[in-house]
Amino acid sequence: MLQKFFTVSSVFLFIASFLPICTQAQSIPIETQSNALVLHKDSANNLTVIYYGKKLSDEREYVLVPASYKQSEDYTGLSNAAYTPSGSKNILEPAISVVHADGNKSLDLRYVTHKLDQLADNVSLLEVELKDPVYDFTVRLFYKSYFAEDVIEQWSVIEHNEKGAVLLEKFASANLTLKSNSYWLRQYHGDWAKEMQPEDSKITHGIKTIDSKLGTRANLFQPSSFMVSLDKPAPEDEGTVLFGTLGYSGNFKVDMELDYLNNLRIIGGINNYASNYTLKPQEKFTTPKFIYTLSTTGKGKASRNLHNWARKYKLLDGQGDRLTLLNNWEATYFDFNENKLKELLKDTKKLGVDLFLLDDGWFANKYPRNNDDTGLGDWQVNKKKLPNGITSLVKEAGRQDVKFGIWVEPEMVSPKSELYEQHPDWVIKQSARAEHYFRNQLVLDLSNPAVQNFVFGVLDELFTENPELAYIKWDCNAIIYNAYSAHLKNQEHFYIEYMRGLYHVLERIRAKYPKVPMMLCSGGGGRVDYAALQYFTEFWPSDNTDPMERIFMQYEYSYFYPAISTSNHVTDWGKQPIKFRTDVAMMGKLGFDIVVSELNEKDLKFCQDAVQIYNNMKDIIWHGDQYRLADPREGNFAAIQYIDTNRSAGVIFNYLVNNRYDQGSHFPVLLKGLDANKKYKITEINLYPGTSSSINNKQVYSGEFLMKIGINPDLHKDRTSVILEIKAID
Ligand code: DGJ
């Protein structure tokens, strides 16, 4: 390995010969297609971030960047440290704080060496080793860069060789520095059914933190995903903006510190709340990946960077197919039996979707799961509801020529369950305190290997008994109260060990069942992140399926996650007609959660046709490029376009979001990402039976016209939802 050090062709050296004890200063650029993130080692071996922006043609010029800034005095030379240590010279928020084996709390990290590996055509890994000159304590920083997508995944590995254990009090994944006149944050907040509510603000001096202390369902109040625009809030197609998100499903913390020099320092990682980690000598502590992309051409490009990266490298089967489905949750809730489900299997076929998804309520006998306060943990089929088991339903699905999927919530336990009675020590609780429930349930202690085996076994048994099982919805409804593990000796490790346990189980599941599609659900969008999505093919954004709300929510989710990962179901939420509801659900991975047998003839016909239309265009939605054309928060309508990579076939979804007098698309919508020289026809599709389109589908337009003048979807109070197909003509 050592011989690989210093082989980086992109590094250049200069000698600061005027310094008495100088070593060579060196810049280490991490270049992707459009950008460079430049690290710099000074003559005293301090490692800083000197630049993150558009890349230069001559990389030797990066070293001139710092001199171009005339900021006030940097008293330590560490304000832009690549990984700020604590307790020595630092005067700003650290990335790492420790208590050494001898009780000393000071840490200083100096550059030792680095190496760059080309892992694949498009993927490089830079590893930089930092070491304390006094203590035998090392931090290695990893920057995995994806060239074409301008995405960087950053993490750190911490280890030491001290005489005893070291306490890690803070252990961030990444520590970035941005430079600008002003910084504008878009963060998200929410609660059940209110996920991904954006909030924009100008960042002021001091520290702004977004974090979670919820343990499980960590995103309930806010996700770790955020954007920071430089100079002004970046619109879709201009301006510089950084998108960041932590690939971690547990407690996270992102500190944004606008320091006295007017630099923005971003420090992201696991939340150190209640988590002082005792690190034994030679043990490696690996932080989760902090994922970011920088766009100098607006939010649209940043989102497409993440979409392309996620589909290619992160999301399970991101470049594959997905199944359309009928789910019974809102159609039946807990009230079903075998006959009812067999009817729903027929409805699945009638609707034309691929799969029937049996939701909550199919299990537990002593404390049957007939409502949400019993039975979690008792994953035996409820004999009263389903006397012939799941197997008979899976077989019946086969006869109906549809696939069968099932809901589980294996991390959880109901106080009224046989599991709780048999294994009270598997439950997260403080025995001396009153139990406190979230959705009437408690969380199992996944730090315990016995519990990990149990959770793995829940799925393994289902698959073993029903090899044709084609889909899993994995739910997680409770947060963690009274955090305590009867298994762990050191409770400070609890939150971290829980997540390690969860990922361990998911690894085992994927090792044995690599392909089966799984939906990541957490009472809606309570757990959506790129660590979990390595094991899941899609996520459930929210239980709120009111299409009007969904337009806004899906719009914001779409900045960070590609449409193929976003499950959208047509339900009875909201006041909109079936066409509007279906059109909105079609913008991601389409499903239904309605009583098909209660649809009137025309609504049923519309849904059946919509499934076929969706099947024809799903490839573009899942694998094409997404462009946001009209923001529902900025006007009276929303418009979102998907176009294939050849720029020859696409679709635009348009929705009126304001029902006040005379609102509509008074002006045309400018399309994006077309070939200016190609000719296109625009046709309205997914019309409700008996209605006709006001769009002239004979007219031929140049790509240039559509991108400069646009097309009017003709939205108004009688046409509130319009889908337009774009087709290049030969
Ligand atoms: C919460 C999920 O978000 C719903 O879709 C549904 O599966 C229920 N749990 C079932 O309890």
Residues whose N, C-alpha, C, O or C-beta is under 5 A from the ligand:
A	BS01	DGJ	W329 D359 D360 D475 C521 S522 G523 G524 D543
